[in-house]
Amino acid sequence: MKGLFGSHIELTGKVLDLRLQRQNLVSSNLANVNTPGYKEKRLEFEEDLQKAMGLDAKGKMTRTSKMHIPTAFDSNKFEGDVISNFEPRVIHGENRVDMDKEMVAMAKNTLYYNALSQVIGKNFQGMSKIIQSGAR
């Protein structure tokens, strides 16, 4: 498949995997919203992804010279970090998991996941069109 698509397909697949892991953690947080002493978990990978790709915080390539070519990104060496020692504010009588915050995180993650799925789908639609036009 590497020869058929650009290297972005591997990166997109890796980010989809990380988004799925994040969705599973948010679901776990929501499932334990009434569990006493449960600490919410997060999966953070965006900053590490930008660093690995040589991007600055604004999403632009960081180079010391216009003549430099950006380094190649190896999606197989990139992993997200699960943050389990996150300390939210504690109020007596309230649970540690903020349901509203988790629902927002789930909605945002779902939007990103769906967008990435559409990007991969468009790649395969384009390949299908090429195959169909070649068969004529």
C-alpha positions, -999 to 999 in steps of 0.1 A, spaced: 0 0 0 29 23 6 35 27 -32 -2 34 -39 -7 62 -14 16 89 0 32 86 34 4 106 49 -19 75 48 3 58 75 3 89 97 -35 94 93 -40 57 103 -18 62 134 -36 93 145 -69 75 139 -57 48 163 -47 74 189 -81 91 186 -98 57 191 -77 51 223 -87 86 235 -124 78 228 -120 46 249 -105 65 278 -132 92 277 -159 64 276 -142 48 306 -142 81 325 -179 85 317 -186 49 328 -169 56 362 -185 90 368 -202 77 400 -172 56 411 -158 70 444 -121 78 441 -119 73 404 -94 96 387 -101 106 351 -76 96 325 -64 115 295 -45 107 263 -23 136 251 -5 133 218 -10 165 198 21 183 210 43 152 206 29 147 171 38 183 161 73 179 176 78 146 158 67 161 125 89 192 130 59 216 133 57 245 156 27 254 176 10 271 147 12 241 125 39 255 102 72 237 94 100 248 117 133 252 97 165 271 102 168 278 65 145 279 36 169 255 18 163 227 44 140 198 36 117 187 64 126 154 81 106 123 73 80 113 99 80 77 110 45 70 124 56 36 138 79 53 163 51 76 177 29 68 207 6 88 228 10 91 266 -18 82 290 -19 107 318 -34 89 349 -21 112 376 -42 142 365 -54 161 395 -87 179 389 -101 203 416 -118 184 444 -151 197 460 -166 178 489 -196 159 478 -188 160 441 -172 132 420 -138 136 405 -150 131 369 -167 162 353 -194 148 330 -198 180 310 -160 181 303 -159 145 293 -189 149 269 -172 179 253 -140 159 249 -159 130 234 -178 152 209 -145 170 198 -127 137 194 -156 122 174 -154 152 150 -117 148 145 -120 110 141 -148 114 115 -128 140 95 -97 117 94 -119 88 83 -132 109 55 -96 118 44 -87 81 42 -120 73 25 -113 99 -2 -79 82 -9 -97 49 -16 -124 66 -36 -98 81 -58 -81 47 -62 -114 32 -71 -120 58 -98 -86 51 -113 -92 13 -114 -127 18 -129 -114 42 -156 -86 17 -165 -111 -11 -169 -129 7 -197 
